[in-house]
C-alpha cells in the first residue's frame, strides 16, 4: 500500500445510528467488527459487494496511519445452515467448513484483506452462556418454555439504531426469522437468547436446559471476546440493521452497561432481475462462476464502481465494461507521476466514494499518468 503523503482530507462516514455523516474520532488502533456469512452456499455478488466495502474501509484507515483490527465472524450455528445440511444429508459443521473455504478462496482472489480473526459461533458457546447469564442478572431477560428471551419491548433503547417504529419492527422481524408468533414471548418484539434444539440440531448444556443460542447473541459474544466491550465501528449489510444489529446492541449494553459500538456502517444490497439478490430467491451471481470467465481484478473493479451505500442492479454488461476500464488502467503503467493518488485518497475519505475514485483514475489514465499506486490503494492489482 502507498505511503501517506502530505495532508489528508478529513475522514467522514455515514453513521446509521446518527442518520447522517459524521467525522469519526478514532485512536491509533481501530477495532472493527463485520457480520460475516452463514456458510451454507457459495459466495455471491451481494456477499462480495458487502465485504469489499469493509476491505476498502480497512485499506483507507491503514493508509491514514491507523492500526486496524478487523474481526468478521462465521455464523455456523443458524437455521439456514441446519436446513441445508439436512437437505444434503451431511453434518452441519462439514458443510460450514467447506463453504467457508470456498468463501475465503473467492475473497482472496478479489484481493480482500483477510480479517485479523474469523471466529465461528460454534467456538463461543461458553462465552454465549456467560453473556446470557449477565443479561438475566441485569433483569433484562426472562425464561419461558425452556428458552431465554430478551425483553426488547421493555428496553428504552429499542429503535435507537434503526429508527423504526413498532409496526415496522414487527414486519421486519416476521420476515427475518423473528418468530413473532412465539406464544412463550411476553411481547412479539422480544427475541430469543437460548432455545431448545430440534432433535437433529446441535445441542449444548446450559443452566436453562439443553439447547442452542439464538442468532443475535452469537455476534455479541464474539465481539466481546475478540474486541472488548466497546468497539469503534460495526458493519454489515443493510438488511442486518433490524433486527440483528438492533438486538445485538440491546443485549450487549444490557450485559456490560457500556456503549457497544461507537459508529455503525451498513452496505446496500445488490439486486438481480428487480429483486434483492438472495439465496431464498435463487437470483444469484456466484463469484466462483464469474472467476471462471473473468480476471478477479475485473470483478473487483466492477463491484467497487458502485458506492457501498447505493443499491445497484446486476447487468450482464458490467464485466465487459469493467474489463475495458482495467485494460486502460494497465496501459497507463510507465507514464509520468501526477496528483491521482491524492485525489483517490480524498475520494475515499468522503464516505468511501469509490465511484469518484475510479473516475479520478480514469481521468489520470487519459492524461497519461501512471495510476499503479492509486489502483493499489483501492485494492486493484495492475500486475
C-alpha positions, 0 to 999 in steps of 0.5 A: 500500500502507498505511503501517506503523503502530505495532508489528508482530507478529513475522514467522514462516514455515514453513521446509521445510528446518527442518520447522517455523516459524521467525522469519526474520532478514532485512536491509533488502533481501530477495532472493527467488527463485520457480520460475516456469512452463514456458510451454507452456499457459495459466495455471491455478488451481494456477499462480495459487494458487502465485504469489499466495502469493509476491505476498502474501509480497512485499506483507507484507515491503514493508509491514514496511519491507523492500526486496524483490527478487523474481526468478521465472524462465521455464523455456523450455528443458524437455521439456514445452515441446519436446513441445508445440511439436512437437505444434503444429508451431511453434518452441519459443521462439514458443510460450514467448513467447506463453504467457508473455504470456498468463501475465503478462496473467492475473497482472496482472489478479489484481493480482500484483506483477510480479517485479523480473526474469523471466529465461528459461533460454534467456538463461543458457546461458553462465552454465549452462556456467560453473556446470557447469564449477565443479561438475566442478572441485569433483569433484562431477560426472562425464561419461558418454555425452556428458552431465554428471551430478551425483553426488547419491548421493555428496553428504552433503547429499542429503535435507537439504531434503526429508527423504526417504529413498532409496526415496522419492527414487527414486519421486519422481524416476521420476515427475518426469522423473528418468530413473532408468533412465539406464544412463550414471548411476553411481547412479539418484539422480544427475541430469543437468547437460548432455545431448545434444539430440534432433535437433529440440531446441535445441542449444548448444556446450559443452566436453562436446559439443553439447547442452542443460542439464538442468532443475535447473541452469537455476534455479541459474544464474539465481539466481546471476546475478540474486541472488548466491550466497546468497539469503534465501528460495526458493519454489515449489510443493510438488511442486518440493521433490524433486527440483528444489529438492533438486538445485538446492541440491546443485549450487549449494553444490557450485559456490560452497561457500556456503549457497544459500538461507537459508529455503525456502517451498513452496505446496500444490497445488490439486486438481480432481475428487480429483486434483492439478490438472495439465496431464498430467491435463487437470483444469484451471481456466484463469484466462483462462476464469474472467476471462471470467465473473468480476471478477479481484478475485473470483478473487483473493479466492477463491484467497487464502481458502485458506492457501498451505500447505493443499491445497484442492479446486476447487468450482464454488461458490467464485466465487459465494461469493467474489463475495458476500464482495467485494460486502460488502467494497465496501459497507463503503467510507465507514464509520468507521476501526477496528483491521482493518488491524492485525489483517490485518497480524498475520494475515499475519505468522503464516505468511501466514494469509490465511484469518484475514485475510479473516475479520478483514475480514469481521468489520470489514465487519459492524461497519461499518468501512471495510476499503479499506486492509486489502483493499489490503494483501492485494492486493484492489482495492475500486475 
